[in-house]
């Protein structure tokens, strides 16, 4: 009887002793990563993307994303990794913004004001956009910052950005090096 051990090796189990066998090389590389359609949908929604926006982020047609989510086609490794990378970027930007925002919030300063952009054009020059976050992921970034501030018991409000004005979130993020 063969089982897979914690290191991913094929191991033969025989009379309470384990005999390690050489791992088998795959006969061919899989075309799709083992990301399920449910995992894809969950991650896409966590990033604040519609199917069409996710397709634009990963370089696929809207119809292709629908097929992935319907389970008709496997999700390619490159697409899964692109979505995971976007989620990581959102998480990193939220983490970078949290510490300076939390320090800025003192009882005398009042609540931290977070900014929501009304349009993609307003968002285009923001620090978040310059960090590589697409417009569609802005709400996901805001949500993660709001969640972090809540956990730290830092009061906050969310308001609309005035075009061209620097926001608290922008000021908290490090300047991009171009």
C-alpha positions, 0 to 999 in steps of 0.5 A: 500500500502506498501513501504520500508522506508530509514531504510529498514522497511516495511511501510504501506502508508495510507491517508498521514500517515505512519504506521510502520510495523515490517520488514519481515525476509527473508524466506531463505538467498540468494545464490548470492549477488546482484552484477550484472555481469556488476559490477563484470566485471567493478571491475575485470577490475579495479583490472587489472585481467583477468577472469582466474586471478579473478578465482584464486583470489576468488577460482573459475574455469575460466569457473565459472567466465565466467558463472558469467560474462555471467549472467548464474549464480549468483555471490556468496557473498564470491567471490564478497566480495573477489574481493571487498576486493582486490579492497580495498587493491589496493586502500589502498596501493595506498593511503599509497604510495601517500603521501611519494612519493608526499613529495619526489618530489620536483623541485630539485629532479625531477620526481618520478620514479614508477616501473613496474615489468617485470615478476611475479618472479621479483614481488614476493619479492616486498613490494606490493606482501608482502602486499598481492597484486597478480601479476595481480593487480600490474598494477592497483596499479600503475595506481591508484598511477599515477592518484593520483600523476597527481591530485597532479600535481607531475611529475612522470615517469614509468620504469622497475624494476631492479631485487632485487633493491628497488623501490620508491613505495616499499620505500613509503609503510610501512614495513610488520610486519611478 
